[in-house]
Amino acid sequence: MAMFNSELFTGAMEKIKHKYLLTNIVSMRMRQIARGEPAMVDQKDMEIIDVALKEVADGLLEPKMPEKPLTTGDIFE
């Protein structure tokens, strides 16, 4: 049994080429959904990882750069 839908993963990789960045975005989104944030796609019988991957593949999630460079103080406040 696969851990996630490989077609959704491939689609997400087409949107976000860097696999480590994709992993971070998907895991953060999974945590948000698990805490009760509404999904942006139909969850019909999908695992939470597939929901997050589909949101990326559909172009609903994408990385954004901070407006200003982060400093240690920004991270460890």
C-alpha positions, 0 to 999 in steps of 0.5 A: 500500500502506497503512503501517498498518491504518486500521481498527486506527488508528480503533479505537485513536483511539477509546481514545486521542483525542489523536493525538500521545499515541497516536503516542508510545504506539504507537511505544514499544510497537513498540520494545518488541516489536522488542526481544523483548517478547511481544505481547499479541495474536495477531500472525498476519501483522501488521506490528509497527505493527498489533500495537501499534495492536490492543493499544491498540484492544483496551484492553490499552495506555493512558496512565498519569500519573506518581504524582508530577510529573516534574522535570528531575532525573528526566528527565536522571539 
